[in-house]
Amino acid sequence: MAKKSKIAKTKKLLAKNEVLLKSEVKKVNRVSTRGVNRCKITGRPRGYMRFFGLSRITFRELAAKGELPGVVKSSK
């Protein structure tokens, strides 16, 4: 599991970025990629799959159980 402080920090940065985008204030040091993509279930920052919003480990577990619609094993 990810540390709660890192998850909170990521949420705070994303919220701050949304406020800046709404106010349309142009800052020199504003970077939109500072928010860290994390798995929705475990909070893991590495091995993240954007299309599903999951880490590779969680994706594999859910795909094996058949809980992800449209995902099929390549070999049977």
Secondary structure, DSSP 8 states (H G I E B T S, - for coil): ---HHHHHHHHHHHHHHHHHHHHT---TT--GGGS----TTT---SSEETTTTEEHHHHHHHHHHT-STT---S--
